[in-house]
Amino acid sequence: MSALKKQKTHVLITHLASFLGAQLAKSYLDQNCAVFGISSSAHLPAHLLAHPDFTLLDLDLSQPLPTHLPPPDIIFHLGPI
């Protein structure tokens, strides 16, 4: 039997303050994923901000993602293009 530990799935969600963004984040956190959220709004659900597997990012999406972040396995771009 393998003793390898399964790594968490890393999910990146833009426009997190939207209803859909917040619901996606909650769903993936409930599935034991690590969720990284990008939002320009200060109005985010408290249960997301308090979750240990949630990270709120302050990023400019016209630039590459910082190298210290794990590469996302799943990306949901919900913001305007």
C-alpha positions, 0 to 999 in steps of 0.5 A: 500500500502506498504511503503517498499523501494526496495533495490538495487541488488548487483552485483559482477563482476571479470575481470572487465577490459575485454570487457564483464566485462565492458559491464555487469557493464554498463548494471547493472548500467543502471538498477539501481544496485550497482556494485562491480568490481574486476580488476587487470588492471588500464585501466577501463572505466571512466564512470564506475569509475565516477558512484555513484553506482560503487565500485572498489575493491582491493581483493584477491579472494583466501580469503573470501569477506570482511564482510563490503561488502553487500552480492552479489545477482549476481556474474559474475566470468569472470577471469581465474580459 
